[in-house]
Amino acid sequence: MSVRAYLPLLLPELAGVVMQGRLPQRHGYAVTAALRSWDASAEEEDLEFEAMCQALDAARELGDGRRVVASADVIETAGTSPDARLDVVLDVALGDVVSFHVEEEEGAVGAGYDDLLWYDVTELSQLARPTA
């Protein structure tokens, strides 16, 4: 069974994704049992948005620049963290990526959630251009 995972990136890393055909290996974020326990009445869409926001915050730890979250379908894995972080480092092929979410302007942790620009995976080469 697969689950939607959100992986943190920085915009300059997308050129490497194009060249290698896969995302950099790192921890992903998903709707985990721990995340569900935060609000048992929350809708799945709201929980997925929270997981994506946690991935966006994690991208800030990668350095400066516009943050990106890649959404991908991966084999379901358990998470034991108290939030949406998955325990395993994910190795995601480009073929498993569904979309990219790019912050409109470089932001700080805890910001930019409502300003994410959505791109289909087919738009990756356009996003990876240095002028993007």
RASUL-V641563 format. One record per residue. N is the residue number from 1. RES is the residue in one small letter. PSI is psi in degrees with one decimal (* if undefined). Layout:
# RASUL-V641563
[[N	RES	PSI] [N	RES	PSI]]
This chain:
# RASUL-V641563
[[1	m	144.3] [2	s	162.4] [3	v	150.3] [4	r	124.0] [5	a	152.7] [6	y	122.8] [7	l	131.6] [8	p	139.5] [9	l	170.6] [10	l	151.3] [11	l	-43.3] [12	p	-20.7] [13	e	-16.6] [14	l	-27.8] [15	a	-39.6] [16	g	-33.8] [17	v	-42.2] [18	v	-46.9] [19	m	-41.0] [20	q	-19.2] [21	g	20.9] [22	r	159.9] [23	l	156.0] [24	p	144.0] [25	q	124.3] [26	r	172.1] [27	h	142.4] [28	g	176.6] [29	y	142.1] [30	a	175.1] [31	v	102.7] [32	t	169.3] [33	a	-38.9] [34	a	-42.3] [35	l	-41.1] [36	r	-33.7] [37	s	-17.6] [38	w	-35.9] [39	d	96.3] [40	a	-22.0] [41	s	-0.9] [42	a	144.9] [43	e	153.3] [44	e	-40.2] [45	e	-39.9] [46	d	-38.5] [47	l	-39.4] [48	e	-39.2] [49	f	-39.9] [50	e	-42.3] [51	a	-41.5] [52	m	-39.7] [53	c	-38.2] [54	q	-37.1] [55	a	-39.5] [56	l	-43.8] [57	d	-40.8] [58	a	-29.3] [59	a	-27.9] [60	r	-29.4] [61	e	-13.6] [62	l	-15.5] [63	g	-166.5] [64	d	158.4] [65	g	172.4] [66	r	133.3] [67	r	151.0] [68	v	143.9] [69	v	123.7] [70	a	130.2] [71	s	126.9] [72	a	152.6] [73	d	120.0] [74	v	164.6] [75	i	134.1] [76	e	134.2] [77	t	148.3] [78	a	151.8] [79	g	132.9] [80	t	2.9] [81	s	163.3] [82	p	9.8] [83	d	-140.5] [84	a	-2.6] [85	r	132.2] [86	l	149.9] [87	d	-32.6] [88	v	151.9] [89	v	128.2] [90	l	141.5] [91	d	100.3] [92	v	121.1] [93	a	149.5] [94	l	-32.2] [95	g	-16.5] [96	d	-5.5] [97	v	136.0] [98	v	-42.1] [99	s	167.6] [100	f	142.6] [101	h	116.4] [102	v	134.5] [103	e	141.9] [104	e	-43.0] [105	e	151.6] [106	e	129.4] [107	g	-179.8] [108	a	167.1] [109	v	137.5] [110	g	7.0] [111	a	164.2] [112	g	0.9] [113	y	-37.1] [114	d	-1.9] [115	d	22.9] [116	l	133.6] [117	l	133.6] [118	w	133.1] [119	y	134.9] [120	d	153.4] [121	v	-27.8] [122	t	-12.5] [123	e	8.5] [124	l	-45.4] [125	s	-34.8] [126	q	-42.2] [127	l	-33.8] [128	a	-8.1] [129	r	140.8] [130	p	-26.7] [131	t	-3.7] [132	a	*]]
